[in-house]
């Protein structure tokens, strides 16, 4: 079966110094589209959707932090689409003690998931298939999206180029973070491209040495 993904990365500004990577993925044939982590600047995201002529089917949130969900309410109101998040992070969408909206300096917002996803769930855009990988650690319900057809994974704030996500925030856990990276992401094919929530993309083979040289504690 022939398929072709259109992928756009938008660096959207939130109330943090570092921009968030918002990804737009579209099946070229059907125009079915998914926006991943609309952290801010809804107008910029909507403009790109209109340029692409995409039919927004899903708004996928890799985790519940404010800098990844900030534009979701406006995006949904103007373009539709179902909001998806792992069930372990669904509470964080409306709990400011977890999503850190106040800490980030964002205004109060009301957001509910349309569907809660679980590990190994499959999400389809036309001929494209994405597999949910539960990657707790940064948050308890953090997740990544893997597309075997295009050999790529959207990792949220679980893994970055030469770094891992913070684990000192609500529901974070360092051991789970490293376990998610080493047993769930770095087991993907070595040439898998990793598209993280912040910063530049990387590849599985480039990140393996950093993590597999870590020595477990004797405690």
GIHUWO-V222457 format. One line per field, one symbol per residue. ss: DSSP state (~ for helix, > for strand, _ for the rest). Layout:
ss->???
This chain:
ss->____>>>>>>>>_______>>>>>>>>____>>>>>_____~~~~~~~~~~~__>>>>>>_____~~~~__~~~~~~~~__>>>>>~~~_~~~__~~~~_~~~~__________>>>____>>>>__>>>>>>>________>>>>>____>>>>>__>>__>>_________~~~~~~~~~~~~_______>>>>_____>>~~~~~~~~~_______
